[in-house]
Amino acid sequence: MTVTSVTRLVKEWCQTVGLKGNYGSHTLRKTWGYWQYKNQTPIPLLMEAFGHANQQQTLAYLGIQTKEISQIYDLEL
């Protein structure tokens, strides 16, 4: 499958179930990465998977906020 065909399918699925918004293949990529992060996949692995230059870029891409990062440290106490 091509990126274009996946994007078309995602848009059709979202329209069928009545989701409002601009969804596509990129949405799936970001969602996959976010759930990998939530399932404790190390950031360096995600960074490599996405082809990012540094961990900050990956965290920003996934929408990981400072509050969420600080909660990680709270768990270690």
N, CA, C and O atoms as a printed pandas DataFrame, in Angstrom:
     atom_number atom_name residue_name chain_id  residue_number  x_coord  y_coord  z_coord
0              1         N          MET        A               1    0.838   -1.179    0.000
1              2        CA          MET        A               1    0.000    0.000    0.000
2              3         C          MET        A               1    0.886    1.246    0.000
3              4         O          MET        A               1    1.975    1.262    0.574
4              5         N          THR        A               2    0.398    2.253   -0.642
5              6        CA          THR        A               2    1.122    3.520   -0.674
6              7         C          THR        A               2    0.589    4.430    0.432
7              8         O          THR        A               2   -0.483    4.188    0.985
8              9         N          VAL        A               3    1.342    5.466    0.741
9             10        CA          VAL        A               3    0.902    6.445    1.737
10            11         C          VAL        A               3   -0.411    7.072    1.292
11            12         O          VAL        A               3   -1.311    7.287    2.104
12            13         N          THR        A               4   -0.515    7.360    0.022
13            14        CA          THR        A               4   -1.732    7.982   -0.516
14            15         C          THR        A               4   -2.944    7.081   -0.329
15            16         O          THR        A               4   -4.013    7.556    0.057
16            17         N          SER        A               5   -2.793    5.787   -0.596
17            18        CA          SER        A               5   -3.938    4.882   -0.458
18            19         C          SER        A               5   -4.321    4.696    1.011
19            20         O          SER        A               5   -5.506    4.586    1.325
20            21         N          VAL        A               6   -3.350    4.659    1.906
21            22        CA          VAL        A               6   -3.655    4.550    3.338
22            23         C          VAL        A               6   -4.363    5.813    3.813
23            24         O          VAL        A               6   -5.335    5.732    4.564
24            25         N          THR        A               7   -3.888    6.973    3.383
25            26        CA          THR        A               7   -4.522    8.231    3.753
26            27         C          THR        A               7   -5.978    8.251    3.290
27            28         O          THR        A               7   -6.871    8.645    4.040
28            29         N          ARG        A               8   -6.203    7.832    2.073
29            30        CA          ARG        A               8   -7.569    7.798    1.532
30            31         C          ARG        A               8   -8.463    6.875    2.373
31            32         O          ARG        A               8   -9.599    7.228    2.692
32            33         N          LEU        A               9   -7.946    5.696    2.726
33            34        CA          LEU        A               9   -8.718    4.757    3.541
34            35         C          LEU        A               9   -9.039    5.334    4.920
35            36         O          LEU        A               9  -10.172    5.237    5.390
36            37         N          VAL        A              10   -8.052    5.925    5.556
37            38        CA          VAL        A              10   -8.272    6.497    6.891
38            39         C          VAL        A              10   -9.334    7.587    6.821
39            40         O          VAL        A              10  -10.220    7.649    7.673
40            41         N          LYS        A              11   -9.250    8.441    5.816
41            42        CA          LYS        A              11  -10.245    9.505    5.669
42            43         C          LYS        A              11  -11.646    8.918    5.453
43            44         O          LYS        A              11  -12.623    9.417    6.011
44            45         N          GLU        A              12  -11.736    7.865    4.648
45            46        CA          GLU        A              12  -13.031    7.209    4.419
46            47         C          GLU        A              12  -13.569    6.600    5.711
47            48         O          GLU        A              12  -14.752    6.747    6.018
48            49         N          TRP        A              13  -12.704    5.914    6.474
49            50        CA          TRP        A              13  -13.137    5.295    7.737
50            51         C          TRP        A              13  -13.641    6.349    8.711
51            52         O          TRP        A              13  -14.683    6.173    9.343
52            53         N          CYS        A              14  -12.903    7.440    8.828
53            54        CA          CYS        A              14  -13.290    8.507    9.756
54            55         C          CYS        A              14  -14.619    9.133    9.350
55            56         O          CYS        A              14  -15.461    9.425   10.199
56            57         N          GLN        A              15  -14.798    9.336    8.060
57            58        CA          GLN        A              15  -16.053    9.897    7.573
58            59         C          GLN        A              15  -17.209    8.928    7.844
59            60         O          GLN        A              15  -18.296    9.350    8.237
60            61         N          THR        A              16  -16.974    7.647    7.635
61            62        CA          THR        A              16  -18.008    6.631    7.840
62            63         C          THR        A              16  -18.510    6.611    9.281
63            64         O          THR        A              16  -19.707    6.456    9.520
64            65         N          VAL        A              17  -17.591    6.767   10.248
65            66        CA          VAL        A              17  -17.994    6.724   11.659
66            67         C          VAL        A              17  -18.304    8.105   12.227
67            68         O          VAL        A              17  -18.613    8.233   13.411
68            69         N          GLY        A              18  -18.223    9.140   11.387
69            70        CA          GLY        A              18  -18.614   10.477   11.798
70            71         C          GLY        A              18  -17.573   11.263   12.583
71            72         O          GLY        A              18  -17.924   12.208   13.289
72            73         N          LEU        A              19  -16.300   10.891   12.476
73            74        CA          LEU        A              19  -15.246   11.653   13.151
74            75         C          LEU        A              19  -15.001   12.962   12.420
75            76         O          LEU        A              19  -14.865   12.992   11.197
76            77         N          LYS        A              20  -14.946   14.028   13.177
77            78        CA          LYS        A              20  -14.625   15.335   12.605
78            79         C          LYS        A              20  -13.127   15.560   12.764
79            80         O          LYS        A              20  -12.565   15.222   13.806
80            81         N          GLY        A              21  -12.485   16.107   11.779
81            82        CA          GLY        A              21  -11.064   16.388   11.873
82            83         C          GLY        A              21  -10.341   15.989   10.605
83            84         O          GLY        A              21  -10.934   15.465    9.662
84            85         N          ASN        A              22   -9.054   16.249   10.604
85            86        CA          ASN        A              22   -8.223   15.962    9.446
86            87         C          ASN        A              22   -7.305   14.776    9.768
87            88         O          ASN        A              22   -6.201   14.967   10.277
88            89         N          TYR        A              23   -7.755   13.567    9.474
89            90        CA          TYR        A              23   -7.009   12.361    9.783
90            91         C          TYR        A              23   -6.432   11.758    8.514
91            92         O          TYR        A              23   -6.998   11.898    7.430
92            93         N          GLY        A              24   -5.295   11.084    8.662
93            94        CA          GLY        A              24   -4.656   10.437    7.524
94            95         C          GLY        A              24   -3.608    9.442    7.994
95            96         O          GLY        A              24   -3.579    9.058    9.164
96            97         N          SER        A              25   -2.761    9.035    7.084
97            98        CA          SER        A              25   -1.726    8.045    7.416
98            99         C          SER        A              25   -0.758    8.595    8.467
99           100         O          SER        A              25   -0.252    7.844    9.301
100          101         N          HIS        A              26   -0.507    9.882    8.427
101          102        CA          HIS        A              26    0.393   10.487    9.414
102          103         C          HIS        A              26   -0.195   10.386   10.818
103          104         O          HIS        A              26    0.545   10.228   11.789
104          105         N          THR        A              27   -1.510   10.474   10.930
105          106        CA          THR        A              27   -2.186   10.317   12.215
106          107         C          THR        A              27   -1.880    8.948   12.801
107          108         O          THR        A              27   -1.618    8.823   13.997
108          109         N          LEU        A              28   -1.915    7.922   11.956
109          110        CA          LEU        A              28   -1.616    6.564   12.420
110          111         C          LEU        A              28   -0.182    6.461   12.911
111          112         O          LEU        A              28    0.088    5.802   13.915
112          113         N          ARG        A              29    0.729    7.102   12.214
113          114        CA          ARG        A              29    2.152    7.066   12.584
114          115         C          ARG        A              29    2.374    7.695   13.951
115          116         O          ARG        A              29    3.067    7.130   14.797
116          117         N          LYS        A              30    1.786    8.859   14.164
117          118        CA          LYS        A              30    1.943    9.540   15.452
118          119         C          LYS        A              30    1.258    8.765   16.570
119          120         O          LYS        A              30    1.799    8.660   17.670
120          121         N          THR        A              31    0.083    8.225   16.303
121          122        CA          THR        A              31   -0.634    7.448   17.311
122          123         C          THR        A              31    0.150    6.202   17.688
123          124         O          THR        A              31    0.248    5.853   18.865
124          125         N          TRP        A              32    0.706    5.534   16.690
125          126        CA          TRP        A              32    1.547    4.353   16.951
126          127         C          TRP        A              32    2.703    4.738   17.873
127          128         O          TRP        A              32    2.970    4.036   18.848
128          129         N          GLY        A              33    3.383    5.825   17.583
129          130        CA          GLY        A              33    4.506    6.269   18.399
130          131         C          GLY        A              33    4.087    6.635   19.808
131          132         O          GLY        A              33    4.785    6.313   20.770
132          133         N          TYR        A              34    2.949    7.309   19.938
133          134        CA          TYR        A              34    2.477    7.700   21.262
134          135         C          TYR        A              34    2.176    6.472   22.112
135          136         O          TYR        A              34    2.533    6.423   23.290
136          137         N          TRP        A              35    1.515    5.473   21.509
137          138        CA          TRP        A              35    1.202    4.259   22.277
138          139         C          TRP        A              35    2.445    3.441   22.574
139          140         O          TRP        A              35    2.506    2.760   23.598
140          141         N          GLN        A              36    3.426    3.495   21.703
141          142        CA          GLN        A              36    4.706    2.849   22.014
142          143         C          GLN        A              36    5.326    3.517   23.240
143          144         O          GLN        A              36    5.826    2.840   24.138
144          145         N          TYR        A              37    5.291    4.849   23.272
145          146        CA          TYR        A              37    5.811    5.607   24.410
146          147         C          TYR        A              37    5.064    5.229   25.683
147          148         O          TYR        A              37    5.685    4.981   26.717
148          149         N          LYS        A              38    3.727    5.183   25.613
149          150        CA          LYS        A              38    2.914    4.849   26.779
150          151         C          LYS        A              38    3.178    3.418   27.254
151          152         O          LYS        A              38    2.998    3.117   28.434
152          153         N          ASN        A              39    3.600    2.543   26.355
153          154        CA          ASN        A              39    3.928    1.162   26.717
154          155         C          ASN        A              39    5.408    0.999   27.040
155          156         O          ASN        A              39    5.948   -0.107   26.999
156          157         N          GLN        A              40    6.052    2.116   27.360
157          158        CA          GLN        A              40    7.420    2.170   27.868
158          159         C          GLN        A              40    8.496    1.774   26.858
159          160         O          GLN        A              40    9.557    1.285   27.246
160          161         N          THR        A              41    8.232    1.980   25.570
161          162        CA          THR        A              41    9.288    1.824   24.577
162          163         C          THR        A              41   10.279    2.954   24.798
163          164         O          THR        A              41    9.869    4.112   24.885
164          165         N          PRO        A              42   11.571    2.656   24.892
165          166        CA          PRO        A              42   12.556    3.712   25.144
166          167         C          PRO        A              42   12.547    4.792   24.059
167          168         O          PRO        A              42   12.440    4.501   22.868
168          169         N          ILE        A              43   12.662    6.031   24.500
169          170        CA          ILE        A              43   12.660    7.177   23.581
170          171         C          ILE        A              43   13.736    7.036   22.498
171          172         O          ILE        A              43   13.459    7.353   21.341
172          173         N          PRO        A              44   14.964    6.568   22.826
173          174        CA          PRO        A              44   15.962    6.422   21.748
174          175         C          PRO        A              44   15.513    5.481   20.629
175          176         O          PRO        A              44   15.860    5.697   19.468
176          177         N          LEU        A              45   14.748    4.440   20.963
177          178        CA          LEU        A              45   14.234    3.545   19.916
178          179         C          LEU        A              45   13.194    4.250   19.053
179          180         O          LEU        A              45   13.184    4.101   17.831
180          181         N          LEU        A              46   12.325    5.016   19.695
181          182        CA          LEU        A              46   11.323    5.766   18.935
182          183         C          LEU        A              46   11.993    6.827   18.070
183          184         O          LEU        A              46   11.604    7.050   16.924
184          185         N          MET        A              47   12.999    7.473   18.635
185          186        CA          MET        A              47   13.755    8.475   17.881
186          187         C          MET        A              47   14.312    7.860   16.599
187          188         O          MET        A              47   14.221    8.454   15.525
188          189         N          GLU        A              48   14.883    6.678   16.722
189          190        CA          GLU        A              48   15.443    5.974   15.561
190          191         C          GLU        A              48   14.340    5.579   14.576
191          192         O          GLU        A              48   14.508    5.719   13.365
192          193         N          ALA        A              49   13.228    5.092   15.092
193          194        CA          ALA        A              49   12.116    4.671   14.227
194          195         C          ALA        A              49   11.570    5.836   13.408
195          196         O          ALA        A              49   11.210    5.669   12.243
196          197         N          PHE        A              50   11.511    7.010   14.019
197          198        CA          PHE        A              50   10.984    8.182   13.328
198          199         C          PHE        A              50   12.035    8.919   12.510
199          200         O          PHE        A              50   11.695    9.775   11.694
200          201         N          GLY        A              51   13.304    8.596   12.719
201          202        CA          GLY        A              51   14.362    9.282   11.997
202          203         C          GLY        A              51   14.620   10.687   12.523
203          204         O          GLY        A              51   15.036   11.574   11.778
204          205         N          HIS        A              52   14.370   10.881   13.813
205          206        CA          HIS        A              52   14.585   12.189   14.421
206          207         C          HIS        A              52   16.040   12.361   14.839
207          208         O          HIS        A              52   16.745   11.389   15.111
208          209         N          ALA        A              53   16.471   13.610   14.884
209          210        CA          ALA        A              53   17.866   13.927   15.199
210          211         C          ALA        A              53   18.160   13.857   16.695
211          212         O          ALA        A              53   19.297   13.605   17.092
212          213         N          ASN        A              54   17.129   14.082   17.536
213          214        CA          ASN        A              54   17.358   14.054   18.978
214          215         C          ASN        A              54   16.062   13.676   19.701
215          216         O          ASN        A              54   14.980   13.654   19.115
216          217         N          GLN        A              55   16.213   13.383   20.984
217          218        CA          GLN        A              55   15.064   12.936   21.772
218          219         C          GLN        A              55   14.031   14.044   21.961
219          220         O          GLN        A              55   12.833   13.765   22.016
220          221         N          GLN        A              56   14.472   15.283   22.061
221          222        CA          GLN        A              56   13.539   16.400   22.223
222          223         C          GLN        A              56   12.602   16.499   21.025
223          224         O          GLN        A              56   11.420   16.805   21.181
224          225         N          GLN        A              57   13.124   16.244   19.841
225          226        CA          GLN        A              57   12.310   16.288   18.628
226          227         C          GLN        A              57   11.232   15.198   18.693
227          228         O          GLN        A              57   10.081   15.437   18.328
228          229         N          THR        A              58   11.604   14.024   19.152
229          230        CA          THR        A              58   10.645   12.918   19.264
230          231         C          THR        A              58    9.579   13.234   20.296
231          232         O          THR        A              58    8.396   13.003   20.050
232          233         N          LEU        A              59    9.977   13.757   21.448
233          234        CA          LEU        A              59    9.006   14.107   22.487
234          235         C          LEU        A              59    8.038   15.177   21.989
235          236         O          LEU        A              59    6.836   15.084   22.236
236          237         N          ALA        A              60    8.543   16.177   21.299
237          238        CA          ALA        A              60    7.682   17.223   20.755
238          239         C          ALA        A              60    6.732   16.656   19.705
239          240         O          ALA        A              60    5.552   17.006   19.678
240          241         N          TYR        A              61    7.241   15.787   18.848
241          242        CA          TYR        A              61    6.434   15.167   17.797
242          243         C          TYR        A              61    5.269   14.380   18.397
243          244         O          TYR        A              61    4.155   14.408   17.873
244          245         N          LEU        A              62    5.537   13.682   19.495
245          246        CA          LEU        A              62    4.506   12.866   20.133
246          247         C          LEU        A              62    3.602   13.671   21.065
247          248         O          LEU        A              62    2.617   13.153   21.591
248          249         N          GLY        A              63    3.947   14.941   21.263
249          250        CA          GLY        A              63    3.132   15.790   22.122
250          251         C          GLY        A              63    3.324   15.490   23.596
251          252         O          GLY        A              63    2.409   15.696   24.393
252          253         N          ILE        A              64    4.493   15.009   23.968
253          254        CA          ILE        A              64    4.784   14.701   25.358
254          255         C          ILE        A              64    5.138   16.008   26.069
255          256         O          ILE        A              64    6.087   16.694   25.692
256          257         N          GLN        A              65    4.378   16.333   27.080
257          258        CA          GLN        A              65    4.538   17.587   27.799
258          259         C          GLN        A              65    5.448   17.426   29.008
259          260         O          GLN        A              65    5.654   16.317   29.502
260          261         N          THR        A              66    5.979   18.523   29.470
261          262        CA          THR        A              66    6.866   18.534   30.628
262          263         C          THR        A              66    6.212   17.888   31.841
263          264         O          THR        A              66    6.879   17.184   32.599
264          265         N          LYS        A              67    4.917   18.116   32.035
265          266        CA          LYS        A              67    4.205   17.536   33.175
266          267         C          LYS        A              67    4.270   16.006   33.124
267          268         O          LYS        A              67    4.494   15.359   34.148
268          269         N          GLU        A              68    4.075   15.433   31.942
269          270        CA          GLU        A              68    4.136   13.985   31.805
270          271         C          GLU        A              68    5.535   13.474   32.097
271          272         O          GLU        A              68    5.700   12.418   32.709
272          273         N          ILE        A              69    6.531   14.209   31.668
273          274        CA          ILE        A              69    7.918   13.804   31.912
274          275         C          ILE        A              69    8.218   13.865   33.402
275          276         O          ILE        A              69    8.867   12.967   33.939
276          277         N          SER        A              70    7.753   14.913   34.078
277          278        CA          SER        A              70    8.021   15.022   35.514
278          279         C          SER        A              70    7.319   13.914   36.292
279          280         O          SER        A              70    7.808   13.502   37.344
280          281         N          GLN        A              71    6.188   13.425   35.799
281          282        CA          GLN        A              71    5.484   12.324   36.464
282          283         C          GLN        A              71    6.320   11.050   36.451
283          284         O          GLN        A              71    6.211   10.232   37.364
284          285         N          ILE        A              72    7.144   10.872   35.437
285          286        CA          ILE        A              72    8.025    9.713   35.380
286          287         C          ILE        A              72    8.962    9.720   36.578
287          288         O          ILE        A              72    9.185    8.689   37.212
288          289         N          TYR        A              73    9.509   10.892   36.881
289          290        CA          TYR        A              73   10.436   11.009   38.019
290          291         C          TYR        A              73    9.704   10.790   39.341
291          292         O          TYR        A              73   10.276   10.239   40.282
292          293         N          ASP        A              74    8.447   11.215   39.417
293          294        CA          ASP        A              74    7.663   11.006   40.636
294          295         C          ASP        A              74    7.477    9.510   40.911
295          296         O          ASP        A              74    7.409    9.100   42.070
296          297         N          LEU        A              75    7.396    8.707   39.873
297          298        CA          LEU        A              75    7.215    7.257   40.045
298          299         C          LEU        A              75    8.444    6.596   40.641
299          300         O          LEU        A              75    8.336    5.533   41.253
300          301         N          GLU        A              76    9.608    7.203   40.473
301          302        CA          GLU        A              76   10.854    6.595   40.938
302          303         C          GLU        A              76   11.093    6.828   42.428
303          304         O          GLU        A              76   11.967    6.190   43.014
304          305         N          LEU        A              77   10.333    7.728   43.051
305          306        CA          LEU        A              77   10.574    8.046   44.469
306          307         C          LEU        A              77   10.092    6.972   45.394
307          308         O          LEU        A              77   10.226    7.100   46.611
